[in-house]
Amino acid sequence: MMDILYTVGLGNVGDYERLLPNITVKHLQQGCDPETHHREDLTIEDRERYGCDVIFAGSVDQYNHTNRGELIRFLSGRSEFDLGIYSDEYNTFITDSEHNKACQCAKIVIGHNGWPNVPVSMSVRDYKIMGAGGFLLTEYCQGIEDWFKIGKECVVYTSKELCLEIIQYYLKNENERLQIANTGFNVVHSKHRYMDRIKVVINDMEMR
């Protein structure tokens, strides 16, 4: 009972078309809401609470996302950096303003796709991290390079071993890390807002 169905995963379009032959199916990425996802005025208490080398915010094992728990456990307890985990499973879940603060205070923020084998299926987590001014190190999925300039706006990993190597590199290269975070922030707020997505939907409906 719809005219158009949108899916955040480009690789899922064909599946939906086969399931719903009488409905137009399109890909539409998620984004950030500038009123919610933005840089905060940080206090000393904020920096003490969230300041660390690396953070991950989200479910770890709850939804059985591909290899996520394995990655987080692989990164936990390493001597060369500290890892903050903000999750329901750890009773440390954060969102909105607190998530913004954590993304700003941490040096590196891990993104992880729930379905990395689905082309162009980036998590909304990526947009929220970049929208808050965080340095995004996220899992690669096919086609992400068509949306973000890898190494300029964010950085990607394809394995837990590579994720570790990248963390070690960027912890030692602060200027490069801060430049990427700032560029990613500007890009997300200039063309990856929810308002930008709504304009696509409105245009699609007007063209029908």
Residue, then its C-alpha position, 0 to 999 in steps of 0.5 A: m500500500m505505497d507508491i515508493l519504498y526506499t531502502v538504505g542498502l543499494g544492494n537490497v533494491g533487487d530483492y525488494e523489487r522481486l518481493l514487491p513487483n508492483i511497487t517502485v523501489k529506490h535506494l536512499q541513504q540515511g543522514c544527520d539532523p543538524e539540530t541533533h548531530h552537531r558539535e557541542d560546547l564541551t566542559i571539563e567534565d565532558r572531556e574527563r568523562y569521554g576523553c579516550d583514544v577510541i570509542f564505539a557506541g552501539s549494540v555489540d552482540q545484541y543484533n548479531h551484526t556481522n563480526r561486530g562483537e569479534l571486532i570489539r573484543f579484539l580491540s578491548g584490553r590492548s595496552e597501546f590505547d584505551l577503548g570506551i564502549y557505550s552500549d545497552e549491553y554494558n549499561t553505558f548507552i548514550t545518544d544525541s547530545e551525549h553521543n556528540k560529546a563522546c565523538q568530539c572527545a575521543k580521538i577515533v570513533i569506530g563505525h561498524n556496518g550491520w550488513p557489510n556485504v550489502p553494497v552502499s549500506m552504510s550505517v546511520r552511525d557513520y553520519k552521526i559520528m561525522g555530524a558530531g565532528g568525530f574522526l570516523l573509522t568505519e567498516y568498508c562496504q562496496g560503494i562507500e567510496d562513491w559517497f565519501k572520499i576515503g582518507k579525506e572525509c573518513v577512513v575505512y577498514t576491511s578486517k579487525e587486523l587492519c582496523l587495529e593498524i589504522i588506529q595505531y597510525y592515526l593515534k600517532n598522526e594527530n594533525e592528519r586525523l583532525q583534518i579528516a574529522n573536520t572535512g567529514f563534518n563539513v561534508v555531512h552538514s553540507k549534503h548529507r542532512y535528512m533535509d537533503r534526503i527529504k528533497v529527494v523523496i519530494n522530487d520523486m513524488e512530484m515526478r510520478 
